[in-house]
Amino acid sequence: MTRKGGLAGLTLSAELETDEPGVEQALEQLAERSGSELPHPDGFEYHFDLADGRSVTAPEHALPRELDPLLDDFAQKGTPGA
């Protein structure tokens, strides 16, 4: 998982497990509508590499609430990266 953007334009990355209930389904739904929403200026954009080899990119305002546990985990484990 990678997060880019924000006011400072920083990139954070982390490898995370998606074993929380509802997270896999939320990522699948996000993949189905990927690219349908544009990022807001100075907003974050998230990139997910899924276990089946697909990639999903979405702006933060398009992320479903079911991903909150994954985002909380990312906030603790994310490190600066490219």
Contacts in CASP RR format, 6 or more apart in sequence:
PFRMAT RR
TARGET T0000
AUTHOR 0000-0000-0000
METHOD contacts of the structure
MODEL  1
MTRKGGLAGLTLSAELETDEPGVEQALEQLAERSGSELPHPDGFEYHFDL
ADGRSVTAPEHALPRELDPLLDDFAQKGTPGA
1 13 0 8 1.000
1 14 0 8 1.000
1 15 0 8 1.000
1 16 0 8 1.000
1 46 0 8 1.000
1 47 0 8 1.000
1 48 0 8 1.000
1 49 0 8 1.000
1 70 0 8 1.000
1 74 0 8 1.000
2 11 0 8 1.000
2 12 0 8 1.000
2 13 0 8 1.000
2 46 0 8 1.000
2 47 0 8 1.000
2 81 0 8 1.000
3 11 0 8 1.000
3 12 0 8 1.000
3 13 0 8 1.000
3 44 0 8 1.000
3 45 0 8 1.000
3 46 0 8 1.000
3 47 0 8 1.000
3 74 0 8 1.000
3 78 0 8 1.000
4 10 0 8 1.000
4 11 0 8 1.000
4 44 0 8 1.000
4 45 0 8 1.000
4 47 0 8 1.000
5 11 0 8 1.000
5 42 0 8 1.000
5 43 0 8 1.000
5 44 0 8 1.000
5 45 0 8 1.000
6 42 0 8 1.000
6 43 0 8 1.000
6 44 0 8 1.000
7 42 0 8 1.000
10 80 0 8 1.000
11 80 0 8 1.000
11 81 0 8 1.000
11 82 0 8 1.000
12 74 0 8 1.000
12 78 0 8 1.000
12 79 0 8 1.000
12 80 0 8 1.000
12 81 0 8 1.000
13 78 0 8 1.000
13 79 0 8 1.000
13 80 0 8 1.000
13 81 0 8 1.000
13 82 0 8 1.000
14 73 0 8 1.000
14 74 0 8 1.000
14 77 0 8 1.000
14 78 0 8 1.000
14 79 0 8 1.000
16 70 0 8 1.000
16 73 0 8 1.000
16 74 0 8 1.000
16 77 0 8 1.000
18 24 0 8 1.000
18 27 0 8 1.000
18 51 0 8 1.000
18 70 0 8 1.000
20 69 0 8 1.000
20 70 0 8 1.000
22 66 0 8 1.000
23 66 0 8 1.000
23 67 0 8 1.000
23 69 0 8 1.000
23 70 0 8 1.000
25 66 0 8 1.000
26 64 0 8 1.000
26 66 0 8 1.000
26 67 0 8 1.000
27 48 0 8 1.000
27 50 0 8 1.000
27 56 0 8 1.000
27 67 0 8 1.000
29 64 0 8 1.000
30 48 0 8 1.000
30 56 0 8 1.000
30 58 0 8 1.000
30 62 0 8 1.000
30 63 0 8 1.000
30 64 0 8 1.000
30 67 0 8 1.000
31 50 0 8 1.000
31 54 0 8 1.000
31 56 0 8 1.000
33 62 0 8 1.000
34 56 0 8 1.000
34 57 0 8 1.000
34 58 0 8 1.000
35 57 0 8 1.000
35 58 0 8 1.000
36 62 0 8 1.000
37 58 0 8 1.000
37 59 0 8 1.000
37 61 0 8 1.000
37 62 0 8 1.000
38 59 0 8 1.000
39 45 0 8 1.000
39 59 0 8 1.000
39 60 0 8 1.000
40 59 0 8 1.000
40 61 0 8 1.000
43 59 0 8 1.000
43 60 0 8 1.000
43 61 0 8 1.000
44 59 0 8 1.000
44 60 0 8 1.000
45 57 0 8 1.000
45 58 0 8 1.000
45 59 0 8 1.000
45 60 0 8 1.000
46 57 0 8 1.000
46 58 0 8 1.000
46 59 0 8 1.000
46 60 0 8 1.000
46 63 0 8 1.000
47 55 0 8 1.000
47 56 0 8 1.000
47 57 0 8 1.000
48 55 0 8 1.000
48 56 0 8 1.000
48 57 0 8 1.000
48 58 0 8 1.000
49 55 0 8 1.000
50 56 0 8 1.000
63 71 0 8 1.000
END
